[in-house]
């Protein structure tokens, strides 16, 4: 399985992050331990939503969509 996930900073709830992974548990641990330069400054992170895909390409495509203007609007209304 492949996951697209949405994180929110517990330290600063205005900070959010959208990512993709094949190992959700390990990826969340990496974010919370400071192992990602993009999220280290706003940890700890809490998992808000995740969506499972059976295809890596579908997951990457959905992650890209959520990072676009219309995808961000969709996420704000439906996923956060």
HTML snippet that shows the backbone in 3Dmol.js (N, CA, C, O; Angstrom):
<script src="https://3Dmol.org/build/3Dmol-min.js"></script>
<div id="view" style="width:600px;height:400px;position:relative"></div>
<script>
const pdb = `
ATOM      1  N   UNK A   1       0.835  -1.188   0.000  1.00  0.00           N
ATOM      2  CA  UNK A   1       0.000   0.000   0.000  1.00  0.00           C
ATOM      3  C   UNK A   1       0.878   1.250   0.000  1.00  0.00           C
ATOM      4  O   UNK A   1       2.017   1.237   0.468  1.00  0.00           O
ATOM      5  N   UNK A   2       0.317   2.312  -0.533  1.00  0.00           N
ATOM      6  CA  UNK A   2       0.979   3.610  -0.593  1.00  0.00           C
ATOM      7  C   UNK A   2       0.045   4.628   0.044  1.00  0.00           C
ATOM      8  O   UNK A   2      -1.170   4.575  -0.147  1.00  0.00           O
ATOM      9  N   UNK A   3       0.612   5.540   0.789  1.00  0.00           N
ATOM     10  CA  UNK A   3      -0.186   6.475   1.572  1.00  0.00           C
ATOM     11  C   UNK A   3       0.129   7.917   1.220  1.00  0.00           C
ATOM     12  O   UNK A   3       1.284   8.289   1.014  1.00  0.00           O
ATOM     13  N   UNK A   4      -0.927   8.719   1.154  1.00  0.00           N
ATOM     14  CA  UNK A   4      -0.799  10.175   1.123  1.00  0.00           C
ATOM     15  C   UNK A   4      -1.327  10.619   2.482  1.00  0.00           C
ATOM     16  O   UNK A   4      -2.420  10.228   2.891  1.00  0.00           O
ATOM     17  N   UNK A   5      -0.542  11.439   3.177  1.00  0.00           N
ATOM     18  CA  UNK A   5      -0.908  11.785   4.544  1.00  0.00           C
ATOM     19  C   UNK A   5      -0.844  13.289   4.760  1.00  0.00           C
ATOM     20  O   UNK A   5      -0.099  14.006   4.092  1.00  0.00           O
ATOM     21  N   UNK A   6      -1.641  13.740   5.706  1.00  0.00           N
ATOM     22  CA  UNK A   6      -1.693  15.146   6.075  1.00  0.00           C
ATOM     23  C   UNK A   6      -1.327  15.270   7.542  1.00  0.00           C
ATOM     24  O   UNK A   6      -1.920  14.612   8.397  1.00  0.00           O
ATOM     25  N   UNK A   7      -0.350  16.112   7.829  1.00  0.00           N
ATOM     26  CA  UNK A   7       0.099  16.341   9.193  1.00  0.00           C
ATOM     27  C   UNK A   7      -0.183  17.774   9.608  1.00  0.00           C
ATOM     28  O   UNK A   7      -0.203  18.689   8.784  1.00  0.00           O
ATOM     29  N   UNK A   8      -0.402  17.946  10.908  1.00  0.00           N
ATOM     30  CA  UNK A   8      -0.558  19.281  11.480  1.00  0.00           C
ATOM     31  C   UNK A   8       0.402  19.379  12.666  1.00  0.00           C
ATOM     32  O   UNK A   8       0.525  18.444  13.457  1.00  0.00           O
ATOM     33  N   UNK A   9       1.069  20.505  12.774  1.00  0.00           N
ATOM     34  CA  UNK A   9       2.007  20.721  13.862  1.00  0.00           C
ATOM     35  C   UNK A   9       1.261  20.934  15.177  1.00  0.00           C
ATOM     36  O   UNK A   9       0.342  21.750  15.255  1.00  0.00           O
ATOM     37  N   UNK A  10       1.666  20.192  16.208  1.00  0.00           N
ATOM     38  CA  UNK A  10       1.086  20.397  17.537  1.00  0.00           C
ATOM     39  C   UNK A  10       1.633  21.683  18.154  1.00  0.00           C
ATOM     40  O   UNK A  10       0.966  22.318  18.971  1.00  0.00           O
ATOM     41  N   UNK A  11       2.836  22.059  17.763  1.00  0.00           N
ATOM     42  CA  UNK A  11       3.489  23.275  18.267  1.00  0.00           C
ATOM     43  C   UNK A  11       2.882  24.526  17.654  1.00  0.00           C
ATOM     44  O   UNK A  11       2.693  25.535  18.334  1.00  0.00           O
ATOM     45  N   UNK A  12       2.579  24.452  16.364  1.00  0.00           N
ATOM     46  CA  UNK A  12       2.034  25.589  15.621  1.00  0.00           C
ATOM     47  C   UNK A  12       0.942  25.068  14.683  1.00  0.00           C
ATOM     48  O   UNK A  12       1.237  24.713  13.542  1.00  0.00           O
ATOM     49  N   UNK A  13      -0.316  25.015  15.142  1.00  0.00           N
ATOM     50  CA  UNK A  13      -1.407  24.411  14.362  1.00  0.00           C
ATOM     51  C   UNK A  13      -1.651  25.023  12.983  1.00  0.00           C
ATOM     52  O   UNK A  13      -2.365  24.441  12.167  1.00  0.00           O
ATOM     53  N   UNK A  14      -1.068  26.185  12.720  1.00  0.00           N
ATOM     54  CA  UNK A  14      -1.192  26.774  11.389  1.00  0.00           C
ATOM     55  C   UNK A  14      -0.277  26.084  10.378  1.00  0.00           C
ATOM     56  O   UNK A  14      -0.483  26.206   9.170  1.00  0.00           O
ATOM     57  N   UNK A  15       0.724  25.366  10.863  1.00  0.00           N
ATOM     58  CA  UNK A  15       1.672  24.659   9.991  1.00  0.00           C
ATOM     59  C   UNK A  15       1.114  23.289   9.639  1.00  0.00           C
ATOM     60  O   UNK A  15       0.717  22.516  10.512  1.00  0.00           O
ATOM     61  N   UNK A  16       1.095  23.007   8.348  1.00  0.00           N
ATOM     62  CA  UNK A  16       0.607  21.714   7.866  1.00  0.00           C
ATOM     63  C   UNK A  16       1.609  21.139   6.874  1.00  0.00           C
ATOM     64  O   UNK A  16       2.478  21.847   6.365  1.00  0.00           O
ATOM     65  N   UNK A  17       1.473  19.849   6.608  1.00  0.00           N
ATOM     66  CA  UNK A  17       2.375  19.167   5.682  1.00  0.00           C
ATOM     67  C   UNK A  17       1.611  18.049   4.984  1.00  0.00           C
ATOM     68  O   UNK A  17       0.841  17.323   5.614  1.00  0.00           O
ATOM     69  N   UNK A  18       1.828  17.917   3.688  1.00  0.00           N
ATOM     70  CA  UNK A  18       1.249  16.833   2.892  1.00  0.00           C
ATOM     71  C   UNK A  18       2.410  16.016   2.341  1.00  0.00           C
ATOM     72  O   UNK A  18       3.361  16.572   1.791  1.00  0.00           O
ATOM     73  N   UNK A  19       2.331  14.693   2.489  1.00  0.00           N
ATOM     74  CA  UNK A  19       3.407  13.847   2.007  1.00  0.00           C
ATOM     75  C   UNK A  19       2.911  12.505   1.500  1.00  0.00           C
ATOM     76  O   UNK A  19       1.722  12.192   1.545  1.00  0.00           O
ATOM     77  N   UNK A  20       3.872  11.723   1.014  1.00  0.00           N
ATOM     78  CA  UNK A  20       3.611  10.400   0.455  1.00  0.00           C
ATOM     79  C   UNK A  20       4.620   9.422   1.073  1.00  0.00           C
ATOM     80  O   UNK A  20       5.769   9.786   1.325  1.00  0.00           O
ATOM     81  N   UNK A  21       4.184   8.180   1.314  1.00  0.00           N
ATOM     82  CA  UNK A  21       5.083   7.158   1.826  1.00  0.00           C
ATOM     83  C   UNK A  21       4.500   5.763   1.602  1.00  0.00           C
ATOM     84  O   UNK A  21       3.305   5.599   1.357  1.00  0.00           O
ATOM     85  N   UNK A  22       5.364   4.785   1.693  1.00  0.00           N
ATOM     86  CA  UNK A  22       4.921   3.390   1.668  1.00  0.00           C
ATOM     87  C   UNK A  22       4.879   2.823   3.087  1.00  0.00           C
ATOM     88  O   UNK A  22       4.318   1.748   3.304  1.00  0.00           O
ATOM     89  N   UNK A  23       5.467   3.533   4.055  1.00  0.00           N
ATOM     90  CA  UNK A  23       5.490   3.094   5.455  1.00  0.00           C
ATOM     91  C   UNK A  23       5.086   4.276   6.334  1.00  0.00           C
ATOM     92  O   UNK A  23       5.929   5.062   6.765  1.00  0.00           O
ATOM     93  N   UNK A  24       3.808   4.386   6.586  1.00  0.00           N
ATOM     94  CA  UNK A  24       3.255   5.551   7.285  1.00  0.00           C
ATOM     95  C   UNK A  24       3.797   5.680   8.705  1.00  0.00           C
ATOM     96  O   UNK A  24       4.175   6.775   9.121  1.00  0.00           O
ATOM     97  N   UNK A  25       3.840   4.607   9.436  1.00  0.00           N
ATOM     98  CA  UNK A  25       4.307   4.661  10.826  1.00  0.00           C
ATOM     99  C   UNK A  25       5.757   5.161  10.907  1.00  0.00           C
ATOM    100  O   UNK A  25       6.081   6.034  11.712  1.00  0.00           O
ATOM    101  N   UNK A  26       6.611   4.594  10.065  1.00  0.00           N
ATOM    102  CA  UNK A  26       8.022   5.006  10.060  1.00  0.00           C
ATOM    103  C   UNK A  26       8.166   6.461   9.623  1.00  0.00           C
ATOM    104  O   UNK A  26       8.979   7.199  10.180  1.00  0.00           O
ATOM    105  N   UNK A  27       7.390   6.869   8.643  1.00  0.00           N
ATOM    106  CA  UNK A  27       7.493   8.253   8.145  1.00  0.00           C
ATOM    107  C   UNK A  27       7.088   9.254   9.217  1.00  0.00           C
ATOM    108  O   UNK A  27       7.719  10.302   9.351  1.00  0.00           O
ATOM    109  N   UNK A  28       6.046   8.949   9.982  1.00  0.00           N
ATOM    110  CA  UNK A  28       5.620   9.838  11.064  1.00  0.00           C
ATOM    111  C   UNK A  28       6.709   9.923  12.138  1.00  0.00           C
ATOM    112  O   UNK A  28       6.964  10.999  12.678  1.00  0.00           O
ATOM    113  N   UNK A  29       7.345   8.798  12.444  1.00  0.00           N
ATOM    114  CA  UNK A  29       8.451   8.804  13.402  1.00  0.00           C
ATOM    115  C   UNK A  29       9.599   9.677  12.892  1.00  0.00           C
ATOM    116  O   UNK A  29      10.222  10.407  13.664  1.00  0.00           O
ATOM    117  N   UNK A  30       9.872   9.596  11.599  1.00  0.00           N
ATOM    118  CA  UNK A  30      10.931  10.413  11.007  1.00  0.00           C
ATOM    119  C   UNK A  30      10.610  11.896  11.147  1.00  0.00           C
ATOM    120  O   UNK A  30      11.480  12.683  11.520  1.00  0.00           O
ATOM    121  N   UNK A  31       9.382  12.284  10.855  1.00  0.00           N
ATOM    122  CA  UNK A  31       8.990  13.694  10.997  1.00  0.00           C
ATOM    123  C   UNK A  31       9.136  14.150  12.445  1.00  0.00           C
ATOM    124  O   UNK A  31       9.643  15.242  12.701  1.00  0.00           O
ATOM    125  N   UNK A  32       8.701  13.332  13.384  1.00  0.00           N
ATOM    126  CA  UNK A  32       8.711  13.733  14.790  1.00  0.00           C
ATOM    127  C   UNK A  32      10.081  13.657  15.447  1.00  0.00           C
ATOM    128  O   UNK A  32      10.283  14.230  16.517  1.00  0.00           O
ATOM    129  N   UNK A  33      11.021  12.962  14.828  1.00  0.00           N
ATOM    130  CA  UNK A  33      12.375  12.896  15.386  1.00  0.00           C
ATOM    131  C   UNK A  33      13.303  13.937  14.765  1.00  0.00           C
ATOM    132  O   UNK A  33      14.475  14.028  15.132  1.00  0.00           O
ATOM    133  N   UNK A  34      12.777  14.721  13.824  1.00  0.00           N
ATOM    134  CA  UNK A  34      13.579  15.753  13.188  1.00  0.00           C
ATOM    135  C   UNK A  34      14.346  15.260  11.976  1.00  0.00           C
ATOM    136  O   UNK A  34      15.251  15.945  11.498  1.00  0.00           O
ATOM    137  N   UNK A  35      14.003  14.096  11.475  1.00  0.00           N
ATOM    138  CA  UNK A  35      14.707  13.493  10.354  1.00  0.00           C
ATOM    139  C   UNK A  35      14.377  14.073   8.992  1.00  0.00           C
ATOM    140  O   UNK A  35      14.998  13.703   7.996  1.00  0.00           O
ATOM    141  N   UNK A  36      13.419  14.966   8.935  1.00  0.00           N
ATOM    142  CA  UNK A  36      13.057  15.620   7.679  1.00  0.00           C
ATOM    143  C   UNK A  36      13.322  17.122   7.823  1.00  0.00           C
ATOM    144  O   UNK A  36      12.786  17.770   8.722  1.00  0.00           O
ATOM    145  N   UNK A  37      14.148  17.665   6.935  1.00  0.00           N
ATOM    146  CA  UNK A  37      14.482  19.090   7.036  1.00  0.00           C
ATOM    147  C   UNK A  37      13.271  19.986   6.822  1.00  0.00           C
ATOM    148  O   UNK A  37      13.247  21.121   7.298  1.00  0.00           O
ATOM    149  N   UNK A  38      12.272  19.489   6.116  1.00  0.00           N
ATOM    150  CA  UNK A  38      11.087  20.303   5.828  1.00  0.00           C
ATOM    151  C   UNK A  38      10.142  20.421   7.021  1.00  0.00           C
ATOM    152  O   UNK A  38       9.331  21.345   7.078  1.00  0.00           O
ATOM    153  N   UNK A  39      10.239  19.499   7.969  1.00  0.00           N
ATOM    154  CA  UNK A  39       9.295  19.504   9.086  1.00  0.00           C
ATOM    155  C   UNK A  39       9.958  19.571  10.464  1.00  0.00           C
ATOM    156  O   UNK A  39       9.255  19.661  11.471  1.00  0.00           O
ATOM    157  N   UNK A  40      11.272  19.531  10.532  1.00  0.00           N
ATOM    158  CA  UNK A  40      11.979  19.471  11.818  1.00  0.00           C
ATOM    159  C   UNK A  40      11.671  20.669  12.716  1.00  0.00           C
ATOM    160  O   UNK A  40      11.587  20.517  13.935  1.00  0.00           O
ATOM    161  N   UNK A  41      11.505  21.837  12.141  1.00  0.00           N
ATOM    162  CA  UNK A  41      11.313  23.058  12.924  1.00  0.00           C
ATOM    163  C   UNK A  41       9.934  23.173  13.579  1.00  0.00           C
ATOM    164  O   UNK A  41       9.758  23.991  14.482  1.00  0.00           O
ATOM    165  N   UNK A  42       8.962  22.381  13.153  1.00  0.00           N
ATOM    166  CA  UNK A  42       7.598  22.523  13.684  1.00  0.00           C
ATOM    167  C   UNK A  42       7.110  21.281  14.416  1.00  0.00           C
ATOM    168  O   UNK A  42       5.905  21.119  14.609  1.00  0.00           O
ATOM    169  N   UNK A  43       7.998  20.421  14.818  1.00  0.00           N
ATOM    170  CA  UNK A  43       7.566  19.207  15.504  1.00  0.00           C
ATOM    171  C   UNK A  43       7.161  19.496  16.927  1.00  0.00           C
ATOM    172  O   UNK A  43       7.619  20.489  17.493  1.00  0.00           O
ATOM    173  N   UNK A  44       6.341  18.692  17.521  1.00  0.00           N
ATOM    174  CA  UNK A  44       5.841  17.403  17.042  1.00  0.00           C
ATOM    175  C   UNK A  44       4.664  17.571  16.078  1.00  0.00           C
ATOM    176  O   UNK A  44       3.959  18.580  16.074  1.00  0.00           O
ATOM    177  N   UNK A  45       4.492  16.533  15.265  1.00  0.00           N
ATOM    178  CA  UNK A  45       3.426  16.500  14.272  1.00  0.00           C
ATOM    179  C   UNK A  45       2.391  15.470  14.663  1.00  0.00           C
ATOM    180  O   UNK A  45       2.711  14.435  15.250  1.00  0.00           O
ATOM    181  N   UNK A  46       1.138  15.767  14.329  1.00  0.00           N
ATOM    182  CA  UNK A  46       0.095  14.765  14.541  1.00  0.00           C
ATOM    183  C   UNK A  46      -0.536  14.436  13.190  1.00  0.00           C
ATOM    184  O   UNK A  46      -0.709  15.302  12.332  1.00  0.00           O
ATOM    185  N   UNK A  47      -0.865  13.184  13.035  1.00  0.00           N
ATOM    186  CA  UNK A  47      -1.493  12.709  11.806  1.00  0.00           C
ATOM    187  C   UNK A  47      -2.956  13.126  11.803  1.00  0.00           C
ATOM    188  O   UNK A  47      -3.690  12.826  12.745  1.00  0.00           O
ATOM    189  N   UNK A  48      -3.381  13.813  10.756  1.00  0.00           N
ATOM    190  CA  UNK A  48      -4.759  14.286  10.642  1.00  0.00           C
ATOM    191  C   UNK A  48      -5.563  13.341   9.762  1.00  0.00           C
ATOM    192  O   UNK A  48      -6.653  12.914  10.140  1.00  0.00           O
ATOM    193  N   UNK A  49      -5.031  13.014   8.591  1.00  0.00           N
ATOM    194  CA  UNK A  49      -5.726  12.185   7.610  1.00  0.00           C
ATOM    195  C   UNK A  49      -4.708  11.398   6.807  1.00  0.00           C
ATOM    196  O   UNK A  49      -3.603  11.875   6.547  1.00  0.00           O
ATOM    197  N   UNK A  50      -5.090  10.179   6.412  1.00  0.00           N
ATOM    198  CA  UNK A  50      -4.283   9.477   5.426  1.00  0.00           C
ATOM    199  C   UNK A  50      -5.209   8.735   4.476  1.00  0.00           C
ATOM    200  O   UNK A  50      -6.297   8.302   4.853  1.00  0.00           O
ATOM    201  N   UNK A  51      -4.754   8.600   3.240  1.00  0.00           N
ATOM    202  CA  UNK A  51      -5.521   7.917   2.194  1.00  0.00           C
ATOM    203  C   UNK A  51      -4.616   6.838   1.621  1.00  0.00           C
ATOM    204  O   UNK A  51      -3.457   7.099   1.301  1.00  0.00           O
ATOM    205  N   UNK A  52      -5.147   5.621   1.493  1.00  0.00           N
ATOM    206  CA  UNK A  52      -4.380   4.480   0.981  1.00  0.00           C
ATOM    207  C   UNK A  52      -4.635   4.293  -0.511  1.00  0.00           C
ATOM    208  O   UNK A  52      -5.751   4.480  -0.994  1.00  0.00           O
ATOM    209  N   UNK A  53      -3.587   3.924  -1.221  1.00  0.00           N
ATOM    210  CA  UNK A  53      -3.668   3.630  -2.647  1.00  0.00           C
ATOM    211  C   UNK A  53      -2.968   2.308  -2.924  1.00  0.00           C
ATOM    212  O   UNK A  53      -2.005   1.951  -2.245  1.00  0.00           O
ATOM    213  N   UNK A  54      -3.456   1.588  -3.920  1.00  0.00           N
ATOM    214  CA  UNK A  54      -2.809   0.330  -4.299  1.00  0.00           C
ATOM    215  C   UNK A  54      -1.740   0.542  -5.360  1.00  0.00           C
ATOM    216  O   UNK A  54      -1.044  -0.401  -5.739  1.00  0.00           O
ATOM    217  N   UNK A  55      -1.606   1.758  -5.836  1.00  0.00           N
ATOM    218  CA  UNK A  55      -0.649   2.089  -6.882  1.00  0.00           C
ATOM    219  C   UNK A  55       0.198   3.279  -6.445  1.00  0.00           C
ATOM    220  O   UNK A  55      -0.325   4.284  -5.962  1.00  0.00           O
ATOM    221  N   UNK A  56       1.512   3.153  -6.620  1.00  0.00           N
ATOM    222  CA  UNK A  56       2.416   4.250  -6.286  1.00  0.00           C
ATOM    223  C   UNK A  56       2.109   5.483  -7.125  1.00  0.00           C
ATOM    224  O   UNK A  56       2.124   6.604  -6.617  1.00  0.00           O
ATOM    225  N   UNK A  57       1.832   5.278  -8.405  1.00  0.00           N
ATOM    226  CA  UNK A  57       1.549   6.401  -9.293  1.00  0.00           C
ATOM    227  C   UNK A  57       0.276   7.148  -8.884  1.00  0.00           C
ATOM    228  O   UNK A  57       0.233   8.376  -8.959  1.00  0.00           O
ATOM    229  N   UNK A  58      -0.751   6.428  -8.457  1.00  0.00           N
ATOM    230  CA  UNK A  58      -1.985   7.078  -7.993  1.00  0.00           C
ATOM    231  C   UNK A  58      -1.705   7.916  -6.746  1.00  0.00           C
ATOM    232  O   UNK A  58      -2.194   9.039  -6.619  1.00  0.00           O
ATOM    233  N   UNK A  59      -0.916   7.362  -5.831  1.00  0.00           N
ATOM    234  CA  UNK A  59      -0.593   8.081  -4.597  1.00  0.00           C
ATOM    235  C   UNK A  59       0.207   9.348  -4.897  1.00  0.00           C
ATOM    236  O   UNK A  59      -0.095  10.416  -4.365  1.00  0.00           O
ATOM    237  N   UNK A  60       1.215   9.230  -5.740  1.00  0.00           N
ATOM    238  CA  UNK A  60       2.023  10.400  -6.085  1.00  0.00           C
ATOM    239  C   UNK A  60       1.202  11.457  -6.815  1.00  0.00           C
ATOM    240  O   UNK A  60       1.387  12.656  -6.609  1.00  0.00           O
ATOM    241  N   UNK A  61       0.303  11.000  -7.662  1.00  0.00           N
ATOM    242  CA  UNK A  61      -0.561  11.927  -8.389  1.00  0.00           C
ATOM    243  C   UNK A  61      -1.498  12.669  -7.426  1.00  0.00           C
ATOM    244  O   UNK A  61      -1.714  13.872  -7.574  1.00  0.00           O
ATOM    245  N   UNK A  62      -2.049  11.954  -6.445  1.00  0.00           N
ATOM    246  CA  UNK A  62      -2.948  12.588  -5.477  1.00  0.00           C
ATOM    247  C   UNK A  62      -2.183  13.556  -4.576  1.00  0.00           C
ATOM    248  O   UNK A  62      -2.693  14.627  -4.247  1.00  0.00           O
ATOM    249  N   UNK A  63      -0.971  13.192  -4.176  1.00  0.00           N
ATOM    250  CA  UNK A  63      -0.143  14.100  -3.381  1.00  0.00           C
ATOM    251  C   UNK A  63       0.114  15.392  -4.166  1.00  0.00           C
ATOM    252  O   UNK A  63      -0.014  16.487  -3.618  1.00  0.00           O
ATOM    253  N   UNK A  64       0.467  15.267  -5.420  1.00  0.00           N
ATOM    254  CA  UNK A  64       0.711  16.431  -6.270  1.00  0.00           C
ATOM    255  C   UNK A  64      -0.550  17.287  -6.379  1.00  0.00           C
ATOM    256  O   UNK A  64      -0.479  18.515  -6.328  1.00  0.00           O
ATOM    257  N   UNK A  65      -1.698  16.637  -6.528  1.00  0.00           N
ATOM    258  CA  UNK A  65      -2.970  17.358  -6.609  1.00  0.00           C
ATOM    259  C   UNK A  65      -3.219  18.155  -5.320  1.00  0.00           C
ATOM    260  O   UNK A  65      -3.584  19.329  -5.380  1.00  0.00           O
ATOM    261  N   UNK A  66      -3.021  17.519  -4.155  1.00  0.00           N
ATOM    262  CA  UNK A  66      -3.268  18.209  -2.885  1.00  0.00           C
ATOM    263  C   UNK A  66      -2.355  19.410  -2.701  1.00  0.00           C
ATOM    264  O   UNK A  66      -2.699  20.341  -1.974  1.00  0.00           O
ATOM    265  N   UNK A  67      -1.199  19.402  -3.347  1.00  0.00           N
ATOM    266  CA  UNK A  67      -0.267  20.525  -3.247  1.00  0.00           C
ATOM    267  C   UNK A  67      -0.543  21.611  -4.282  1.00  0.00           C
ATOM    268  O   UNK A  67       0.106  22.657  -4.279  1.00  0.00           O
ATOM    269  N   UNK A  68      -1.511  21.361  -5.171  1.00  0.00           N
ATOM    270  CA  UNK A  68      -1.904  22.366  -6.166  1.00  0.00           C
ATOM    271  C   UNK A  68      -2.953  23.297  -5.563  1.00  0.00           C
ATOM    272  O   UNK A  68      -3.451  23.046  -4.465  1.00  0.00           O
ATOM    273  N   UNK A  69      -3.283  24.349  -6.264  1.00  0.00           N
ATOM    274  CA  UNK A  69      -4.274  25.312  -5.773  1.00  0.00           C
ATOM    275  C   UNK A  69      -5.639  24.695  -5.517  1.00  0.00           C
ATOM    276  O   UNK A  69      -6.196  24.860  -4.432  1.00  0.00           O
ATOM    277  N   UNK A  70      -6.189  23.982  -6.503  1.00  0.00           N
ATOM    278  CA  UNK A  70      -7.522  23.394  -6.324  1.00  0.00           C
ATOM    279  C   UNK A  70      -7.483  22.237  -5.328  1.00  0.00           C
ATOM    280  O   UNK A  70      -8.438  22.027  -4.580  1.00  0.00           O
ATOM    281  N   UNK A  71      -6.385  21.491  -5.319  1.00  0.00           N
ATOM    282  CA  UNK A  71      -6.253  20.389  -4.363  1.00  0.00           C
ATOM    283  C   UNK A  71      -6.135  20.903  -2.943  1.00  0.00           C
ATOM    284  O   UNK A  71      -6.678  20.302  -2.017  1.00  0.00           O
ATOM    285  N   UNK A  72      -5.430  22.010  -2.762  1.00  0.00           N
ATOM    286  CA  UNK A  72      -5.322  22.619  -1.443  1.00  0.00           C
ATOM    287  C   UNK A  72      -6.691  23.085  -0.959  1.00  0.00           C
ATOM    288  O   UNK A  72      -7.024  22.911   0.214  1.00  0.00           O
ATOM    289  N   UNK A  73      -7.486  23.674  -1.849  1.00  0.00           N
ATOM    290  CA  UNK A  73      -8.852  24.098  -1.499  1.00  0.00           C
ATOM    291  C   UNK A  73      -9.692  22.905  -1.091  1.00  0.00           C
ATOM    292  O   UNK A  73     -10.421  22.966  -0.101  1.00  0.00           O
ATOM    293  N   UNK A  74      -9.597  21.812  -1.848  1.00  0.00           N
ATOM    294  CA  UNK A  74     -10.322  20.582  -1.516  1.00  0.00           C
ATOM    295  C   UNK A  74      -9.906  20.085  -0.131  1.00  0.00           C
ATOM    296  O   UNK A  74     -10.758  19.744   0.690  1.00  0.00           O
ATOM    297  N   UNK A  75      -8.613  20.044   0.125  1.00  0.00           N
ATOM    298  CA  UNK A  75      -8.124  19.555   1.415  1.00  0.00           C
ATOM    299  C   UNK A  75      -8.608  20.444   2.562  1.00  0.00           C
ATOM    300  O   UNK A  75      -8.997  19.938   3.615  1.00  0.00           O
ATOM    301  N   UNK A  76      -8.586  21.757   2.366  1.00  0.00           N
ATOM    302  CA  UNK A  76      -9.055  22.667   3.405  1.00  0.00           C
ATOM    303  C   UNK A  76     -10.516  22.427   3.761  1.00  0.00           C
ATOM    304  O   UNK A  76     -10.899  22.517   4.928  1.00  0.00           O
ATOM    305  N   UNK A  77     -11.325  22.124   2.761  1.00  0.00           N
ATOM    306  CA  UNK A  77     -12.752  21.921   2.991  1.00  0.00           C
ATOM    307  C   UNK A  77     -13.064  20.530   3.522  1.00  0.00           C
ATOM    308  O   UNK A  77     -13.977  20.367   4.331  1.00  0.00           O
ATOM    309  N   UNK A  78     -12.314  19.522   3.075  1.00  0.00           N
ATOM    310  CA  UNK A  78     -12.716  18.132   3.335  1.00  0.00           C
ATOM    311  C   UNK A  78     -11.774  17.304   4.211  1.00  0.00           C
ATOM    312  O   UNK A  78     -12.215  16.334   4.828  1.00  0.00           O
ATOM    313  N   UNK A  79     -10.502  17.658   4.280  1.00  0.00           N
ATOM    314  CA  UNK A  79      -9.552  16.754   4.921  1.00  0.00           C
ATOM    315  C   UNK A  79      -8.936  17.277   6.205  1.00  0.00           C
ATOM    316  O   UNK A  79      -8.576  16.484   7.076  1.00  0.00           O
ATOM    317  N   UNK A  80      -8.805  18.588   6.349  1.00  0.00           N
ATOM    318  CA  UNK A  80      -8.202  19.126   7.567  1.00  0.00           C
ATOM    319  C   UNK A  80      -9.260  19.240   8.622  1.00  0.00           C
ATOM    320  O   UNK A  80      -8.975  19.674   9.738  1.00  0.00           O
TER     321      UNK A  80
END
`;
const viewer = $3Dmol.createViewer("view");
viewer.addModel(pdb, "pdb");
viewer.setStyle({}, {cartoon: {color: "spectrum"}});
viewer.zoomTo();
viewer.render();
</script>
